[in-house]
Amino acid sequence: MKYFSAFLFFLLICFVPVFAEESNPIDEIFNTVEISDNSQASINKLSNMYYKAWKREFENVSKIFRSQITEKRVLDDFDRYIKAVEKFGEYAGTIGSMNNFGGTLGICESLDASAEHYKFATLFLVKSLNKYNRLHGKEPYKWVFNGFRE
């Protein structure tokens, strides 16, 4: 039963947000990017920026959501959820890079896998936070992403 619960939790974190995906400023900007030289270095750089954008957004929405939790039990559960997302993010990067056995293409695949993981976790938290904010008469989440930065 313990393993089934962990598996169910993994499915919840990784796949449920996929079905509820909404538009977001990160994908809106990154979907318009064209790489002129198509070098592996440029692709890796873009993958790194995409990963950093999603990780930064995840950290921001987590911090805001955490600051609104008042019950200790809920706060403890939330902190465990955040730690689990971060740990799965590491695993996603490792699994993503396995396809190329650590070659140069493995770098961007590792970053892309981690970025996708953070994307789904972020969208889940944003959607949850917005529901919470509506119930409490607060403003919806404001995205911190405002374009490219190194």
PyMOL commands that set and color helices and strands:
alter all, ss='L'
color gray80, all
select helices_A, chain A and resi 2-19+25-30+40-68+72-98+104-135
alter helices_A, ss='H'
color red, helices_A
deselect
rebuild
show_as cartoon
